[in-house]
Amino acid sequence: MVSSRRGRMAAGVIGLWVGGLALLAKKELFRPHMDKLGEAGMSVSPGASYYAVLQQGQQIGFASSTVDTTDGGISVHDYLVADLPVGGALHRATARTEVELTRALRVNRFKMQVDAGLTPIDASGQVFGDTLLMVAVRSATTQVDTHRVKLDGPILLPTLVPLAVALGDRPKKGARISLPVFDPIALAPRDIHVTIDAESVFVIQDSSVFDAQRARWNGARADTVRAWRLATDSATGASGFRGWVDAQGRLVLATQLLGMTLERRPYEVAFENWKADAGKRGGAVAADRDIYETTAIAANKRLRENIAALRVRLTGADLAGFDVKGYRQRLRGDTLTIMREEPSALKGGYALPNGARGSMMALFLDAEPLLEVNNPKIVALASRLRGSDTDPRVVAERINRWVYDSLKKTITIGVPSAVATLEARRGDCNEHTQLAVALSRAAGVPARVAAGLAYLDGKFYYHAWPEIWLERWVAIDPTFGQFPADAAHLRLTVGGLGRQAELLRLMGPLKIEVLEAN
């Protein structure tokens, strides 16, 4: 959730910022708080916290956060492992983040590893003088993808935000703080604003005792902890982290963190009980509801109809900052109308291969991490699929069909890479979309990633698909072989993985009432 296009097409939105105002904001808002951390960082003490990872009240994993101090700086190690229910089975996913900081809480370097199955991702970064960040990304067997990211000053990683807020000024209800963050998952810098909106007292068990009869660990020695609730939002307007943090900057309870909840518990209660339970669980049983975090492929669903128009009522969630309006989607009040593009919209106003490069849409021809547009394999295939045609509609439709025909539809929960997908020739909607976008860009057709929900058999499922630029943005779907995609595609975000992760916070509160489907 990353550098001209480092991991988000939402960079197109960030790029609309007025440069002078953005620079002024960084100088006036970010630097003072970051400077205060230089003094507070000297008081950081080593320690470890452990968490149960919960989803809908059931523990699905374990997480830990460890802070170590040395004479030269501070290191923060975060770890999360979870068994994610996908397609009626459990799939184990792990994420590790290691950050080295100075005593002034300036990031020196970081490493991140995400392994969720098909495409493990390794990313590392090093900061040079608060002005340059070098990021290296490796996906599966692909070559290292290196990027230079210009910085306007010191940055934080998302996992450090609670620590930075707590150690700046004493937390106070109603305070609002702005911070510069580099998101190692989305691989892009972004500005976030943190609001302290509540203060409360929690009772937390700080040790464990073993119950031999039940063969389970129980919490013991209750301790009272004062905590403050932090809520963050990014420069794009979309909401992010929301959770309770104590005076040392350690999480107490984090809700809707990538669709999960982290609850602080003693180590044995958080880990040993989960480990014992993990072997007993079978396949996950989906609840009887209308919106599912799983994909259509994972649920063994296929598009059986071609819907020309869909009208729905959206309630229960704040959609500010999401890409609900625009082109095929019209929002009036709480009613959203989606119209499949008419044939007249499927006309390109430029000629391939270079006709779009001189336009404002050239931004959507660039390579990104995991969208390896300039990779020789991607370039060669895109050139073959384009052939001698100069009509972007013809070429985009050919690419869409090739991806649909060539990839096996399988369940995945990994981080998608275009090159890895091309080599594996299999994947879910994310893999289909990533490869189609990379091929389209390499062929000269501006393309971007859209994500949201697909309406299938009376239910809504998570789905991702490309949008290509002709004379307007047109939705296509290489997963289901649609060109254009029908109106069953309800777009909520445009951009890379960082934006897609924000969808998960909508899955619980969002209510959708179908008013009409033609």
C-alpha positions as CSV (number, residue, x, y, z in Angstrom):
1,M,0.0,0.0,0.0
2,V,6.5,3.0,-3.3
3,S,10.1,7.1,-7.6
4,S,8.0,8.2,-10.3
5,R,5.5,5.4,-10.2
6,R,6.8,3.4,-7.3
7,G,4.1,0.8,-6.9
8,R,0.9,2.8,-7.1
9,M,-1.0,4.3,-9.9
10,A,-2.4,6.6,-7.2
11,A,0.9,8.4,-7.8
12,G,-1.2,10.1,-10.6
13,V,-3.3,11.6,-7.8
14,I,-0.4,12.5,-5.6
15,G,1.2,14.1,-8.7
16,L,-1.6,16.6,-8.8
17,W,-0.3,18.2,-5.7
18,V,1.0,21.7,-6.1
19,G,4.7,21.3,-5.6
20,G,5.2,24.5,-3.6
21,L,2.4,23.7,-1.2
22,A,3.5,20.1,-0.7
23,L,7.1,21.3,0.1
24,L,5.8,23.9,2.5
25,A,3.6,21.3,4.2
26,K,6.6,19.0,4.6
27,K,8.8,21.8,6.1
28,E,6.1,23.1,8.4
29,L,4.4,19.9,9.5
30,F,6.8,17.0,9.2
31,R,10.1,18.4,10.3
32,P,9.1,19.8,13.7
33,H,7.7,16.5,14.8
34,M,10.5,14.5,13.3
35,D,13.0,16.8,15.1
36,K,11.3,16.2,18.4
37,L,11.8,12.5,17.9
38,G,15.6,13.1,18.0
39,E,15.3,13.8,21.7
40,A,12.6,11.2,22.4
41,G,14.5,8.5,20.6
42,M,17.2,8.5,23.3
43,S,14.5,7.2,25.8
44,V,13.5,4.1,23.7
45,S,14.0,1.0,25.8
46,P,14.2,-2.6,24.4
47,G,11.3,-4.9,24.7
48,A,8.9,-7.3,22.9
49,S,5.1,-7.4,22.5
50,Y,3.1,-10.3,21.2
51,Y,-0.3,-10.4,19.5
52,A,-3.1,-12.7,18.6
53,V,-4.2,-12.1,14.9
54,L,-8.0,-12.3,14.8
55,Q,-10.5,-12.4,12.0
56,Q,-14.2,-12.2,12.8
57,G,-13.4,-13.0,16.4
58,Q,-11.4,-16.2,15.6
59,Q,-7.6,-16.4,16.0
60,I,-6.0,-17.0,12.7
61,G,-2.4,-16.1,13.5
62,F,0.4,-14.7,15.6
63,A,2.4,-11.4,15.5
64,S,5.3,-9.9,17.4
65,S,7.1,-6.6,17.6
66,T,10.6,-6.4,19.1
67,V,12.7,-3.3,19.8
68,D,16.4,-3.6,20.4
69,T,18.8,-0.8,21.2
70,T,22.5,-0.4,20.7
71,D,25.0,2.4,21.1
72,G,24.6,3.2,17.5
73,G,20.8,3.0,17.0
74,I,17.6,1.1,17.3
75,S,16.3,-1.9,15.4
76,V,12.6,-2.9,15.2
77,H,11.6,-6.4,14.1
78,D,8.0,-7.1,13.2
79,Y,6.6,-10.6,12.3
80,L,3.2,-11.8,11.4
81,V,2.0,-15.3,10.4
82,A,-1.6,-16.1,9.6
83,D,-3.7,-18.9,8.1
84,L,-5.9,-17.1,5.7
85,P,-9.2,-18.8,4.6
86,V,-9.2,-18.9,0.8
87,G,-11.6,-21.0,-1.2
88,G,-12.6,-23.2,1.7
89,A,-9.0,-24.0,2.7
90,L,-6.3,-22.4,4.9
91,H,-3.3,-20.9,3.3
92,R,-0.4,-19.8,5.5
93,A,1.1,-16.3,4.9
94,T,4.1,-14.7,6.6
95,A,5.4,-11.2,6.7
96,R,8.7,-9.9,8.2
97,T,9.9,-6.4,8.5
98,E,13.3,-5.4,9.9
99,V,14.1,-1.7,10.3
100,E,17.4,-0.1,11.5
101,L,17.1,3.5,12.8
102,T,19.4,6.1,14.3
103,R,18.8,7.1,17.9
104,A,16.9,10.1,16.4
105,L,14.5,7.6,14.9
106,R,15.7,8.3,11.3
107,V,15.4,5.2,9.1
108,N,18.8,3.9,7.9
109,R,17.8,0.7,6.1
110,F,15.0,-1.8,6.1
111,K,14.2,-5.3,4.8
112,M,10.8,-6.9,4.2
113,Q,9.8,-10.4,3.2
114,V,6.3,-11.5,2.3
115,D,5.5,-15.1,1.5
116,A,2.0,-16.0,0.7
117,G,2.4,-18.8,-1.8
118,L,2.8,-18.3,-5.5
119,T,5.1,-15.2,-5.5
120,P,7.3,-14.5,-2.4
121,I,8.6,-11.0,-2.3
122,D,11.8,-9.6,-0.8
123,A,12.3,-5.9,-0.6
124,S,15.2,-3.9,1.0
125,G,15.9,-0.2,1.2
126,Q,18.7,2.1,2.3
127,V,18.4,5.9,3.0
128,F,21.2,8.3,2.0
129,G,21.1,11.6,3.8
130,D,17.3,12.0,4.0
131,T,17.3,12.8,0.3
132,L,17.5,9.5,-1.5
133,L,16.1,6.0,-0.9
134,M,17.4,3.0,-2.9
135,V,14.9,0.2,-3.0
136,A,15.6,-3.3,-4.3
137,V,12.7,-5.8,-5.0
138,R,12.9,-9.4,-5.9
139,S,9.9,-11.5,-6.8
140,A,10.3,-15.3,-6.9
141,T,13.0,-16.1,-9.5
142,T,13.0,-12.7,-11.2
143,Q,16.0,-10.4,-11.3
144,V,16.4,-7.7,-8.6
145,D,14.4,-4.6,-9.6
146,T,16.2,-1.5,-8.2
147,H,14.6,1.9,-7.9
148,R,15.8,5.4,-6.8
149,V,13.3,7.3,-4.7
150,K,13.9,11.0,-4.1
151,L,13.1,12.2,-0.6
152,D,12.3,15.6,0.8
153,G,13.4,14.7,4.3
154,P,13.4,11.9,6.8
155,I,10.8,9.1,6.5
156,L,9.2,6.5,8.6
157,L,7.8,3.1,7.9
158,P,4.1,2.4,8.7
159,T,5.1,0.1,11.5
160,L,6.9,2.9,13.2
161,V,4.0,5.4,13.2
162,P,2.7,4.5,16.6
163,L,6.2,4.7,18.1
164,A,6.7,8.1,16.5
165,V,3.4,9.5,17.7
166,A,3.8,8.3,21.3
167,L,7.4,9.5,21.6
168,G,6.9,13.0,20.1
169,D,4.7,15.0,22.4
170,R,2.7,13.3,25.1
171,P,-0.4,11.9,23.4
172,K,-3.4,14.1,23.8
173,K,-7.0,13.6,22.7
174,G,-7.8,15.8,19.7
175,A,-4.2,16.2,18.5
176,R,-3.4,15.8,14.8
177,I,0.1,15.0,13.5
178,S,1.4,14.8,9.9
179,L,4.2,12.4,9.1
180,P,6.1,11.3,6.0
181,V,5.9,7.5,5.4
182,F,7.4,5.1,3.0
183,D,5.2,2.1,2.4
184,P,7.3,-1.0,1.8
185,I,4.4,-3.0,0.5
186,A,3.1,-0.4,-2.0
187,L,6.8,0.7,-2.6
188,A,5.9,4.4,-2.6
189,P,6.2,7.4,-0.3
190,R,3.0,8.9,1.0
191,D,2.0,11.5,3.5
192,I,-0.3,10.4,6.4
193,H,-2.2,12.4,9.0
194,V,-2.7,10.9,12.4
195,T,-5.5,11.9,14.7
196,I,-5.7,11.0,18.4
197,D,-9.4,10.7,18.8
198,A,-9.9,8.9,22.1
199,E,-8.1,7.9,25.4
200,S,-9.0,4.9,27.6
201,V,-7.6,2.4,30.0
202,F,-7.1,-1.3,29.2
203,V,-6.5,-4.3,31.4
204,I,-3.9,-6.5,29.9
205,Q,-2.4,-9.8,31.1
206,D,1.3,-9.6,31.2
207,S,2.2,-13.3,32.0
208,S,0.8,-16.8,31.5
209,V,0.0,-19.9,33.5
210,F,-0.6,-23.3,32.0
211,D,-3.9,-25.1,32.6
212,A,-3.0,-28.8,32.5
213,Q,-6.6,-30.0,32.4
214,R,-7.5,-27.9,29.4
215,A,-4.0,-28.1,27.9
216,R,-4.2,-24.3,27.3
217,W,-2.3,-21.2,28.5
218,N,-4.2,-18.6,30.4
219,G,-3.3,-15.0,31.0
220,A,-2.2,-14.0,34.5
221,R,-1.2,-10.9,36.5
222,A,-3.5,-8.2,35.0
223,D,-1.9,-4.8,34.4
224,T,-3.6,-1.5,33.8
225,V,-2.4,0.3,30.7
226,R,-3.4,3.7,29.5
227,A,-3.8,4.0,25.7
228,W,-4.7,6.4,23.0
229,R,-6.6,5.6,19.8
230,L,-4.9,6.6,16.6
231,A,-6.6,6.9,13.2
232,T,-4.6,7.6,10.1
233,D,-5.5,8.8,6.6
234,S,-3.2,9.3,3.6
235,A,-2.8,12.2,1.2
236,T,-5.1,10.3,-1.2
237,G,-7.9,10.6,1.3
238,A,-8.3,6.9,2.0
239,S,-8.3,5.6,5.6
240,G,-5.5,3.5,6.9
241,F,-4.4,2.3,10.4
242,R,-6.8,2.5,13.3
243,G,-5.7,1.2,16.7
244,W,-4.9,1.8,20.4
245,V,-1.3,2.6,21.4
246,D,0.3,2.9,24.9
247,A,2.7,5.6,26.1
248,Q,5.7,3.6,24.8
249,G,4.2,3.5,21.3
250,R,3.4,-0.2,21.5
251,L,0.1,-1.5,20.0
252,V,-2.5,-2.6,22.5
253,L,-5.3,-3.3,20.0
254,A,-5.3,-2.6,16.3
255,T,-8.5,-3.0,14.4
256,Q,-9.0,-3.4,10.6
257,L,-5.3,-3.8,10.0
258,L,-5.4,-5.2,6.5
259,G,-8.8,-6.7,7.4
260,M,-7.5,-8.3,10.6
261,T,-7.3,-7.3,14.3
262,L,-4.2,-7.5,16.4
263,E,-4.8,-7.9,20.2
264,R,-1.9,-7.8,22.7
265,R,-1.5,-11.0,24.7
266,P,1.2,-12.8,26.7
267,Y,3.5,-14.9,24.4
268,E,2.2,-18.3,25.4
269,V,-1.5,-17.2,25.1
270,A,-0.9,-15.6,21.7
271,F,1.4,-18.2,20.1
272,E,1.2,-21.6,21.9
273,N,-2.6,-21.7,22.0
274,W,-2.8,-20.7,18.3
275,K,-0.2,-23.3,17.3
276,A,-2.2,-26.0,19.2
277,D,-5.4,-24.9,17.5
278,A,-4.0,-24.6,14.0
279,G,-3.6,-28.3,13.5
280,K,-7.2,-28.9,14.5
281,R,-8.9,-26.6,12.1
282,G,-10.3,-27.8,8.8
283,G,-11.4,-25.7,5.9
284,A,-12.9,-22.3,6.5
285,V,-16.7,-22.1,6.2
286,A,-17.9,-18.9,4.7
287,A,-20.6,-17.0,6.6
288,D,-23.9,-16.3,5.0
289,R,-23.4,-12.8,3.7
290,D,-23.4,-10.8,0.5
291,I,-19.8,-9.5,0.4
292,Y,-16.8,-11.8,0.4
293,E,-13.1,-11.0,0.8
294,T,-12.2,-14.1,-1.2
295,T,-12.0,-13.9,-5.0
296,A,-14.5,-15.4,-7.4
297,I,-11.9,-18.0,-8.5
298,A,-11.3,-19.0,-4.9
299,A,-15.1,-19.4,-4.5
300,N,-15.3,-21.4,-7.8
301,K,-17.5,-18.7,-9.3
302,R,-17.6,-17.7,-13.0
303,L,-19.3,-14.9,-14.8
304,R,-22.3,-16.5,-16.5
305,E,-24.1,-13.3,-17.6
306,N,-23.0,-10.2,-19.4
307,I,-24.6,-7.4,-17.4
308,A,-25.0,-4.1,-19.3
309,A,-26.1,-2.0,-16.3
310,L,-26.0,-2.4,-12.5
311,R,-27.6,-0.1,-10.0
312,V,-26.8,-0.6,-6.3
313,R,-27.3,1.3,-3.0
314,L,-24.1,1.6,-0.9
315,T,-24.4,2.2,2.8
316,G,-22.6,1.5,6.1
317,A,-19.1,2.7,5.1
318,D,-17.4,6.0,4.4
319,L,-16.3,5.9,0.7
320,A,-14.3,9.1,0.8
321,G,-11.0,8.6,-0.9
322,F,-12.1,5.6,-2.8
323,D,-12.4,5.6,-6.6
324,V,-16.1,5.0,-6.8
325,K,-17.0,7.8,-9.3
326,G,-15.8,8.3,-12.8
327,Y,-16.4,7.1,-16.4
328,R,-18.6,4.0,-16.3
329,Q,-19.6,4.6,-12.6
330,R,-22.0,7.4,-11.5
331,L,-22.7,8.0,-7.8
332,R,-25.7,10.1,-6.8
333,G,-26.2,10.1,-3.1
334,D,-25.9,6.5,-1.9
335,T,-26.9,5.1,-5.3
336,L,-24.2,3.9,-7.7
337,T,-25.0,3.2,-11.4
338,I,-22.5,1.2,-13.5
339,M,-22.8,1.1,-17.3
340,R,-20.8,-1.2,-19.6
341,E,-19.0,0.8,-22.2
342,E,-20.8,1.2,-25.5
343,P,-19.0,0.3,-28.8
344,S,-18.5,4.0,-29.5
345,A,-16.2,4.3,-26.4
346,L,-13.9,1.6,-27.8
347,K,-12.0,3.8,-30.1
348,G,-8.4,4.8,-29.7
349,G,-7.4,8.4,-30.2
350,Y,-3.8,7.6,-30.9
351,A,-1.7,5.1,-32.9
352,L,0.7,2.5,-31.6
353,P,3.4,2.0,-30.7
354,N,4.3,5.5,-29.5
355,G,1.2,7.6,-30.0
356,A,0.4,7.8,-26.2
357,R,3.9,8.7,-25.1
358,G,3.5,12.4,-25.8
359,S,0.3,12.7,-23.8
360,M,-0.6,12.9,-20.1
361,M,-1.3,9.2,-20.2
362,A,2.4,8.4,-20.7
363,L,2.4,8.0,-16.9
364,F,0.5,4.8,-17.4
365,L,3.2,3.3,-19.7
366,D,5.9,3.3,-17.1
367,A,7.4,0.2,-15.3
368,E,6.7,-0.3,-11.6
369,P,7.8,-2.8,-9.0
370,L,6.1,-6.1,-9.9
371,L,4.9,-4.5,-13.2
372,E,8.1,-5.2,-15.2
373,V,7.2,-3.5,-18.4
374,N,10.8,-3.4,-19.6
375,N,11.6,-7.0,-18.9
376,P,12.8,-8.7,-22.2
377,K,10.2,-11.5,-21.8
378,I,7.4,-9.0,-21.4
379,V,8.6,-6.8,-24.2
380,A,9.0,-9.7,-26.6
381,L,5.5,-11.1,-26.0
382,A,3.9,-7.6,-26.2
383,S,5.7,-7.0,-29.5
384,R,4.5,-10.3,-30.9
385,L,0.9,-9.7,-29.7
386,R,0.9,-6.2,-31.2
387,G,2.3,-7.3,-34.5
388,S,1.9,-4.6,-37.2
389,D,-1.4,-3.3,-35.8
390,T,-1.6,0.4,-34.7
391,D,-5.1,0.4,-33.3
392,P,-4.8,0.3,-29.5
393,R,-8.3,-1.3,-29.1
394,V,-7.4,-4.2,-31.4
395,V,-4.1,-4.8,-29.6
396,A,-5.6,-4.5,-26.1
397,E,-8.3,-6.9,-27.0
398,R,-5.7,-9.4,-28.3
399,I,-3.7,-9.1,-25.1
400,N,-6.8,-9.6,-23.0
401,R,-7.7,-12.7,-24.9
402,W,-4.2,-14.1,-24.8
403,V,-4.0,-13.7,-21.0
404,Y,-7.4,-15.3,-20.6
405,D,-6.5,-18.2,-22.8
406,S,-3.0,-18.8,-21.5
407,L,-3.3,-18.6,-17.7
408,K,-4.7,-21.4,-15.6
409,K,-7.3,-20.1,-13.1
410,T,-6.0,-21.1,-9.7
411,I,-6.3,-19.8,-6.1
412,T,-3.4,-17.6,-5.0
413,I,-2.8,-15.3,-2.0
414,G,0.7,-14.1,-3.0
415,V,2.0,-10.8,-4.2
416,P,1.6,-10.8,-8.0
417,S,4.4,-10.1,-10.3
418,A,3.9,-9.8,-14.1
419,V,7.1,-11.7,-15.0
420,A,6.5,-14.5,-12.4
421,T,3.0,-14.8,-13.6
422,L,4.2,-15.1,-17.2
423,E,6.6,-17.9,-16.2
424,A,4.1,-19.7,-14.0
425,R,1.2,-19.4,-16.4
426,R,-1.3,-19.5,-13.6
427,G,-3.0,-17.3,-11.0
428,D,-6.0,-15.5,-9.6
429,C,-7.5,-12.2,-10.8
430,N,-4.5,-10.3,-9.4
431,E,-2.0,-12.3,-11.5
432,H,-4.2,-12.0,-14.6
433,T,-4.5,-8.2,-14.1
434,Q,-0.8,-7.6,-13.4
435,L,0.3,-9.5,-16.5
436,A,-2.3,-7.8,-18.8
437,V,-1.4,-4.3,-17.5
438,A,2.3,-5.0,-18.0
439,L,1.8,-6.3,-21.6
440,S,-0.5,-3.5,-22.5
441,R,2.0,-0.9,-21.3
442,A,4.8,-2.6,-23.1
443,A,2.7,-2.6,-26.3
444,G,2.1,1.2,-25.9
445,V,-1.4,1.1,-24.5
446,P,-1.7,3.1,-21.2
447,A,-3.2,0.8,-18.5
448,R,-3.8,0.7,-14.8
449,V,-5.0,-1.7,-12.1
450,A,-8.6,-1.4,-10.8
451,A,-10.0,-3.4,-7.9
452,G,-13.3,-3.8,-6.2
453,L,-16.1,-6.3,-6.3
454,A,-17.6,-8.6,-8.9
455,Y,-21.3,-9.4,-8.7
456,L,-21.8,-13.1,-9.3
457,D,-24.7,-15.4,-8.5
458,G,-26.3,-12.7,-6.3
459,K,-23.1,-12.2,-4.2
460,F,-20.2,-9.8,-4.4
461,Y,-16.6,-11.1,-4.4
462,Y,-13.2,-9.3,-4.3
463,H,-11.9,-8.8,-7.9
464,A,-9.2,-7.0,-9.8
465,W,-9.1,-6.1,-13.5
466,P,-7.3,-3.7,-15.8
467,E,-8.5,-0.4,-17.2
468,I,-7.0,0.7,-20.6
469,W,-6.9,4.2,-22.0
470,L,-8.5,4.6,-25.5
471,E,-10.3,7.9,-25.6
472,R,-11.4,7.3,-22.0
473,W,-10.7,4.6,-19.4
474,V,-12.2,1.3,-20.4
475,A,-12.5,-1.7,-18.0
476,I,-11.5,-5.1,-19.4
477,D,-11.3,-8.5,-17.7
478,P,-8.6,-11.0,-18.7
479,T,-9.7,-13.3,-15.8
480,F,-13.1,-13.9,-17.3
481,G,-12.3,-13.0,-20.9
482,Q,-14.5,-9.9,-21.2
483,F,-13.7,-6.9,-23.5
484,P,-15.0,-4.6,-22.3
485,A,-15.8,-5.8,-18.8
486,D,-19.5,-5.9,-18.0
487,A,-21.3,-3.8,-15.4
488,A,-20.9,-6.5,-12.7
489,H,-17.5,-4.9,-12.0
490,L,-17.9,-2.4,-9.1
491,R,-14.6,-0.4,-8.9
492,L,-13.5,0.9,-5.5
493,T,-9.8,1.6,-6.1
494,V,-7.3,2.4,-8.8
495,G,-3.7,1.6,-8.2
496,G,-1.3,-1.0,-6.9
497,L,-1.2,-3.2,-3.9
498,G,-1.2,-0.4,-1.3
499,R,-4.6,0.8,-2.6
500,Q,-6.0,-2.7,-2.9
501,A,-5.2,-3.4,0.7
502,E,-7.4,-0.5,1.7
503,L,-10.4,-2.4,0.3
504,L,-10.3,-4.8,3.2
505,R,-11.5,-2.3,5.7
506,L,-14.7,-1.9,3.7
507,M,-15.6,-5.6,3.6
508,G,-17.1,-5.6,7.1
509,P,-19.2,-2.4,7.3
510,L,-20.1,-2.0,3.6
511,K,-23.7,-2.9,2.7
512,I,-24.8,-3.3,-0.9
513,E,-28.4,-3.5,-2.0
514,V,-28.9,-4.4,-5.7
515,L,-31.6,-2.2,-7.1
516,E,-31.4,-3.3,-10.7
517,A,-29.3,-5.6,-12.9
518,N,-29.9,-5.6,-16.7
